[in-house]
């Protein structure tokens, strides 16, 4: 705006963000491409602004990020919250590949219970494999400095 000679106060920009960001989010969500029915989910421990956090991330088979979440804890409620967020914005997959984490398996079991309670016939199949989640290690190391550095 300054390059074009328009003076705008930072409070005005903040009001614009508050007003228009939900509209932009709704429009982008409606134009989102359908996701594949096989997901890979993993978490990693990293430092964000001097504080250690867990980064939960779900990607499709091609390695495209579906959703992510930062959490202070690695437990069933955190994983359930992550899956609820990811499922609401991406739909229900046929299967999710996870590593040997017990919290991830418990979170998926909880999500399946919730889906059953609401009458959804789909059940998310869980596959445990250490090697199928290697997509994260390759992607994360490449983008770590850009996102969190």
Legacy VTK file of the C-alpha trace (Angstrom):
# vtk DataFile Version 3.0
C-alpha trace
ASCII
DATASET POLYDATA
POINTS 149 float
0.000 0.000 0.000
2.867 2.374 0.789
4.361 1.734 -2.663
1.137 3.051 -4.181
1.063 6.117 -1.959
-1.771 4.960 0.297
-1.270 5.391 4.036
-2.974 2.695 6.077
-2.790 2.254 9.816
-1.874 -1.186 11.178
-5.175 -1.328 13.082
-7.029 -1.002 9.774
-5.064 -3.919 8.333
-5.890 -5.965 11.415
-9.614 -5.218 10.975
-9.403 -6.286 7.328
-7.771 -9.568 8.310
-10.441 -10.253 10.936
-13.232 -9.388 8.497
-12.030 -11.039 5.293
-9.982 -14.063 6.366
-13.056 -16.260 7.126
-14.447 -15.419 3.681
-11.170 -16.342 1.981
-10.915 -19.545 4.034
-14.443 -20.628 3.052
-13.819 -19.980 -0.641
-10.514 -21.827 -0.686
-12.042 -24.758 1.213
-14.843 -25.053 -1.326
-12.325 -25.135 -4.223
-10.057 -27.668 -2.578
-9.228 -30.755 -4.617
-10.487 -34.091 -3.287
-7.898 -35.945 -1.243
-6.762 -39.490 -1.765
-8.216 -42.215 0.406
-4.888 -43.267 1.919
-3.183 -40.958 4.432
0.113 -41.082 6.259
0.286 -39.487 9.695
3.282 -38.804 11.884
4.491 -36.454 14.577
7.859 -34.965 15.346
9.306 -33.049 18.265
10.685 -29.616 17.456
11.400 -26.248 18.977
9.062 -23.364 18.122
10.048 -19.942 19.488
12.188 -21.570 22.164
9.507 -24.013 23.326
9.474 -27.747 22.502
6.269 -28.800 20.730
4.891 -31.788 18.829
4.103 -31.204 15.170
1.346 -33.553 13.990
1.079 -33.816 10.212
-1.041 -35.787 7.759
-0.126 -36.198 4.104
-1.670 -38.123 1.251
0.083 -40.849 -0.707
1.688 -38.284 -3.040
3.185 -36.363 -0.102
0.811 -33.378 -0.242
0.132 -31.941 3.209
-3.501 -32.374 4.234
-3.341 -30.825 7.688
-0.985 -30.090 10.573
-1.221 -29.083 14.217
1.184 -28.036 16.964
0.603 -29.478 20.422
2.407 -29.348 23.744
1.536 -32.986 24.478
1.707 -36.316 22.739
-1.354 -38.118 24.048
-4.760 -39.430 22.981
-6.671 -36.120 23.386
-4.109 -34.272 21.240
-4.240 -36.914 18.503
-8.052 -37.036 18.620
-8.199 -33.264 18.253
-5.815 -33.416 15.294
-7.784 -36.166 13.539
-11.094 -34.372 14.115
-9.625 -31.252 12.526
-8.110 -33.154 9.592
-11.231 -35.240 8.938
-13.537 -32.238 9.010
-11.550 -30.444 6.315
-10.484 -33.412 4.146
-13.151 -36.090 4.472
-12.840 -39.616 5.812
-10.037 -41.779 4.384
-10.168 -45.540 3.959
-6.879 -46.067 5.766
-4.295 -44.133 7.751
-0.697 -45.306 7.965
0.941 -44.514 11.302
4.138 -45.498 13.066
4.223 -47.615 16.226
2.936 -44.791 18.471
0.289 -45.926 20.932
-1.188 -42.425 21.174
-1.851 -42.336 17.419
-3.592 -45.716 17.486
-5.696 -44.656 20.493
-6.647 -41.426 18.733
-7.831 -43.295 15.635
-9.835 -45.721 17.803
-11.487 -42.719 19.492
-12.316 -41.158 16.105
-13.845 -44.472 14.949
-15.994 -44.522 18.108
-17.162 -40.963 17.418
-17.949 -41.787 13.773
-19.937 -44.855 14.852
-21.853 -42.801 17.434
-22.948 -40.359 14.711
-24.070 -43.197 12.449
-21.255 -42.998 9.919
-20.787 -46.437 8.330
-17.171 -45.727 7.361
-14.443 -47.009 9.628
-10.877 -45.784 9.280
-8.469 -48.710 8.910
-5.164 -48.333 10.724
-1.913 -49.663 9.285
1.218 -49.530 11.427
4.453 -49.223 9.498
7.670 -47.484 10.361
8.860 -47.280 6.768
5.741 -45.980 5.018
5.931 -42.765 7.047
9.402 -41.928 5.675
7.718 -39.300 3.480
7.765 -37.056 6.544
11.465 -37.295 7.183
12.327 -36.362 3.614
9.840 -33.489 3.419
10.349 -32.171 6.937
14.104 -31.814 6.763
13.829 -29.886 3.519
11.168 -27.443 4.751
12.127 -27.146 8.423
14.305 -24.057 8.000
11.660 -22.288 5.905
8.729 -22.854 8.245
10.218 -22.840 11.732
13.705 -21.371 11.286
LINES 1 150
149 0 1 2 3 4 5 6 7 8 9 10 11 12 13 14 15 16 17 18 19 20 21 22 23 24 25 26 27 28 29 30 31 32 33 34 35 36 37 38 39 40 41 42 43 44 45 46 47 48 49 50 51 52 53 54 55 56 57 58 59 60 61 62 63 64 65 66 67 68 69 70 71 72 73 74 75 76 77 78 79 80 81 82 83 84 85 86 87 88 89 90 91 92 93 94 95 96 97 98 99 100 101 102 103 104 105 106 107 108 109 110 111 112 113 114 115 116 117 118 119 120 121 122 123 124 125 126 127 128 129 130 131 132 133 134 135 136 137 138 139 140 141 142 143 144 145 146 147 148
